[in-house]
Amino acid sequence: MEIVVCIKQVPDTTEVKIDPVTNTLIRQGVPSIVNPFDKNALEAALQLKDKYGANVTVISMGPPQAKTALKECLSMGADKAVLISDRAFGGADTLATSNALAASIRKIGNVDMVFCGKQAIDGDTAQVGPETAEHLGIAQATYVSRIDIKGDTATVDRECEDGYEVIEVKLPVLISVIKAAAFEPRFPTVKGKMKANRAEIAVWSAADVKADEKKIGLAGSPTRVSKIFSPPRRVQGIIINEPTAKENVTVLLDKLAEAKIV
Ligand SMILES: Cc1cc2nc3c(=O)[nH]c(=O)nc-3n(C[C@H](O)[C@H](O)[C@H](O)COP(=O)(O)OP(=O)(O)OC[C@H]3O[C@@H](n4cnc5c(N)ncnc54)[C@H](O)[C@@H]3O)c2cc1C
């Protein structure tokens, strides 16, 4: 089985601070990490490799330093890593990013399963996975917490607001995974780390993946960011603390009437 896992290198948001003057993120000195949901995705892929045998390739679109994220994935057990990196990919929105990833997955060829995290902790859109599946013309299952494979069919649990659905889907399929207990990422082994340190990471350009230049980078990005701002601070709520429940309700109703809510 041929499996691809999409990995995004993101700033460690637990370390990000807000500049109180400009209200923008202070990224300087903030360490980069593998997007946490992508580690869950890699774990899901590695479990399938352990069970059925598979070749697991991790891919990332990003600047050269994203190789560090890919090396961490190799040390966890991925077989191969590819960095998709080219100035032509710069300024990409989610549509252009997914086009670049889809072109790279096509270059790998004969892929049975593509894994993504449910979302990236910086961009947070959760669009790249589903868009990639659309470009590739394959099925998709999102927010997945369990996977079972029989022949050419995957049976998955898919989280919903009020529970979960069990769905069957034919391979090839793109699966985006959530932080499920079943996908708790394994730790890299010492042997894995040594292998990762020695590994050569292939770097593919836009020409290498035969990407349509109108569909990647800024040219392929229809999204325009018109404004970025911090939401206004919410005023503190009112605490009603009268001696009895009846008095609390009376005061509450008076306040709701005052605000013309009742
Ligand atoms: C107008 C515009 C311009 C932008 N310009 C830039 C820019 O110049 N430079 C820049 O760095 N960003 C830029 N971005 C942000 C960029 O579009 C997003 O970082 C990217 O498309 C991923 O979206 P997301 O973070 O919401 O990922 P999500 O859709 O939330 O990610 C879901 C999953 O998709 C996969 N995935 C996402 N991104 C990648 C990736 N790069 N490689 C491999 N797998 C991935 C991961 O598995 C991830 O868990 C721009 C965004 C917009 C809207």
The ligand as a Gaussian input file, in Angstrom:
#p B3LYP/6-31G(d) Opt

LIG

0 1
 C       -4.138000      35.307000       0.619000
 C       -3.232000      34.391000       1.375000
 C       -1.869000      34.479000       1.197000
 C       -1.017000      33.658000       1.905000
 N        0.311000      33.782000       1.722000
 C        1.149000      32.990000       2.397000
 C        2.577000      33.101000       2.225000
 O        3.068000      33.932000       1.467000
 N        3.375000      32.246000       2.939000
 C        2.838000      31.311000       3.804000
 O        3.595000      30.557000       4.433000
 N        1.506000      31.185000       3.968000
 C        0.650000      31.999000       3.297000
 N       -0.692000      31.875000       3.499000
 C       -1.182000      30.838000       4.398000
 C       -1.367000      29.538000       3.614000
 O       -2.382000      29.660000       2.684000
 C       -1.751000      28.428000       4.572000
 O       -0.706000      28.303000       5.488000
 C       -1.906000      27.094000       3.858000
 O       -2.689000      27.165000       2.719000
 C       -2.510000      26.045000       4.767000
 O       -3.756000      26.458000       5.228000
 P       -4.107000      26.175000       6.720000
 O       -2.952000      26.600000       7.567000
 O       -5.438000      26.765000       7.028000
 O       -4.148000      24.571000       6.747000
 P       -5.379000      23.584000       7.009000
 O       -6.248000      23.513000       5.827000
 O       -6.017000      23.904000       8.336000
 O       -4.503000      22.242000       7.119000
 C       -5.105000      20.941000       7.061000
 C       -4.046000      19.935000       6.799000
 O       -3.532000      20.106000       5.475000
 C       -2.145000      19.763000       5.439000
 N       -1.354000      20.947000       5.059000
 C       -1.678000      22.242000       5.163000
 N       -0.691000      23.017000       4.683000
 C        0.292000      22.182000       4.284000
 C        1.585000      22.366000       3.708000
 N        2.071000      23.584000       3.460000
 N        2.310000      21.260000       3.419000
 C        1.832000      20.018000       3.655000
 N        0.625000      19.785000       4.205000
 C       -0.135000      20.856000       4.516000
 C       -1.789000      19.285000       6.847000
 O       -1.951000      17.899000       6.906000
 C       -2.829000      19.985000       7.708000
 O       -3.077000      19.330000       8.928000
 C       -1.565000      32.693000       2.812000
 C       -2.934000      32.617000       2.982000
 C       -3.768000      33.457000       2.282000
 C       -5.256000      33.332000       2.523000

